[in-house]
Amino acid sequence: MKFFREAEPDIFVATGQLITEQDGQDWVAEYDRLLARDRPMVVIAHAEDRPQPPAGKPMILWMKAHKADLGRLVKQTIYVVVDATERAEMERALPGRSKASPYPMALAASEAEAIAAARRNL
């Protein structure tokens, strides 16, 4: 997989830059394969890997179409935000973003911290 790696069983770390529309379509295809497993999982994403607008369009459309499956299978998405100031800003925005999300969201300062939190949520 190009855009996800399994850090531990059922804990997937989003990887790679999402720049083009093709990147977004490839990400969607990979996420489809993760959902097809029909197993609970946690997804970890690094804040600096935010998708660029061309990649984001197919991703957003796909997420809207798969909201029920995402809500059923994704136990949490944890965003790794290394910069403390940026993490504090995201923490303030998290309640509003969480209302629109089909799954719970959290923040972590490092990937190791995110993986530890993911273990607790599975």
URZIBEL-V30879 format. One record per pair of residues at least 24 apart in sequence whose ideal C-beta (glycine too) atoms are under 8 Angstrom apart, sorted by the first residue. I is the first residue (numbers start at 1). J is the second residue. Records with the same first field share a line. If there is no record, write none. Layout:
I->J + J
This chain:
1->30 + 33
2->26 + 30
3->27 + 30
4->30 + 31 + 34 + 43
7->44 + 111 + 115 + 118
8->115 + 118 + 119
10->39 + 40 + 41 + 42 + 122
11->41 + 42 + 44 + 115 + 118 + 119 + 122
12->41 + 42 + 43 + 44
13->43 + 44 + 45 + 46 + 111
14->43 + 44 + 45 + 46 + 49
15->49
16->49
17->49 + 52
18->49 + 50 + 51 + 52 + 55 + 56 + 59
19->51 + 52 + 54 + 55
20->52 + 54 + 55
21->54 + 55 + 57 + 58
23->51 + 54 + 55
24->51 + 54 + 55 + 56 + 57 + 58 + 59
25->58
27->51 + 55 + 58 + 59
28->58 + 59 + 62
31->62 + 66
35->66 + 69 + 70 + 73
38->73
39->73
40->73 + 74 + 75 + 122
41->73 + 74 + 75 + 122
42->74 + 75 + 76 + 77 + 78 + 118 + 121 + 122
43->74 + 76 + 77 + 78
44->77 + 78 + 79 + 80 + 108 + 111 + 114 + 115 + 118
45->77 + 78 + 79 + 80
46->79 + 80 + 111
47->79 + 80 + 81 + 82 + 86 + 90
48->82
63->102
67->102
68->102
70->102 + 103
71->102 + 103
74->102 + 103
75->103 + 104 + 121 + 122
76->103 + 104 + 105 + 106 + 117 + 118 + 121
77->101 + 103 + 104 + 105 + 106
78->105 + 106 + 107 + 108 + 114 + 117 + 118
79->105 + 106 + 107 + 108
80->107 + 108 + 109 + 110 + 111 + 113 + 114
81->107 + 108 + 109
82->109 + 110
84->109
